[in-house]
């Protein structure tokens, strides 16, 4: 059985996560969503929803489905005290990691998550510029090296 893009890119993200700490446990929350994971490091839990863009160069576009919207709602009900992150895997360039709080600063929470989009771009040796629906920009850029530090310091 060959390795698909999802497995390949999730594996690369996890390898960076494992290199970022001496101990981390990862649980697969496939019962909620096939790209959702729960991590625990130093008695801190975080959840990660991976999104993947296969476009080889900047800018990368990410859209959300009703399945992902339902997954976030289900996750919040099951794990109300766990911080959630959206890891936007920008093909082979890197991972732009947003907290759920950051996500809702660029998307319209009244519209729900489904059918909203995020655009991520990065110039050579630069940080990630993130814009949401209606071209609303994130307040600050995301450094290319914020993965996995954002998860581990949550």
N, C-alpha and C positions, 0 to 999 in steps of 0.2 A: 504494500500500500504506500503510495507516494505521500510526501509531506505537502500539505496545501499552504497557501499564503497566510491564512489565519494562524495556523500552527507555527509557521516559520516566524512571523512577526511577533506573536505573543511570546514565543520562546526567547527571542532577542530581548524583549522588554523584561522578561523574568530574569534573564541572565544579568542584566544591569542591576536589577533589584537585589539579587543575591550578592552581587559584588559590593553593594552599598552598605551591607550590614553583616555582622558576624552571625546573626541568627534571625531567620524569618520563616514563618509557616504560612502556607498558601492553601486556601480551601477553594474548590471550584463550586460556584453557586449556579450550576447549570439548570437546576430546578427553577431558577428565577429567570436567567438569561444565559445563552451560550458564551457570552463574552464578559461575564461578571465574576469577580474573584474577591475573596476576603483574605486580607493579610493580617498577620500579627507579628509584631516585633517589639521587644522590651515592654510587654504588657500593654501595648497600644494596638488597637485594631483600626484598620482602614479598609475601604472597599474600592475596587477599581473596575470601571466599565471601559473596556477597550473599544476604540473606534479606529478603523483602518482606511487609509486612502492609498490606492495602488498607483496613483499618479507619480511618476518619477521625480518631477521637479515642482518647486514652489510656483504658484500657490495651491494649497490642498483644500478640498471642500469636503465637509462632513454634514450629512443630513441625519435626522433622527426619525425613527419609525414609531408607530403606535405600540409595537412590541417593546421597544426600549422605554417608552413612556410608562407603560404598564409595569415593566421591570423595576424602574426607579420607585414607583409608588409601592410596589410589593416589597422591595428592599427596605424602604423607610418604615413600613409597618412591622417587618420582621426584625430589623436592626435599628431602632430609633436613635441610639446613642453612638452609632458608628459613622464617622466622616466618610463621605463618598467623593471620589475623584473620577474625572473623565480623562482617560489617557488617549490622546489623539496621536496615533502612530502615522507619521508623515512619511510613508513608504520607507526608504532606507536612510532618510535624512536624520531622523530622530523622533523623539516623543515630546509632544507639547502637553503638559499635564495641568489640568484645571480643576480646582475644587468645585463642588456643586454650587457654592456661593458665588464664585467667579462666573460660572456658567449662566446663572440667572441675572447677572448684571448686563449681559449682552443679548439675552433672549427675552422674549415677552412671556412672563410667567402666566399672564391671563390667557394666553393662547395655548398653553400646554407645551409639551416638548415635541410631539409628533409634527412632522413637516416643517420644522424649523431647521436652519442651516448655520453652520459655522465655517468661516474661511480662515485659513492659517497661511501666512507667508513668512519667508525668512530669506534675507539677503545673505550672501556669502559672509561667513564669520559673524553674523548678527544674531539677534534674538528673534523669537517668534512674535509676529504681530497677529493678533486675533480679533476678528470681527464677527458679530452675530447677525441675526435677522435684521434687515433694514440698515445694514452696514454700521451697526453700533459697535464701536471699538472697545476692547478691554482697556481698562484704566492704565495698565502698564504692560510692557512687553514681558514675555516669559523667556528667561534664559534657556539656551539649548541644553544646559546641564542641570536643569531643575528636576529631571527624572533620574533617580528615584527619590531624591531628597525631599520633595514635596510630600510623598507618601510616608517616608520614615520619620519626618519631623511633625507629623500631624498630631 
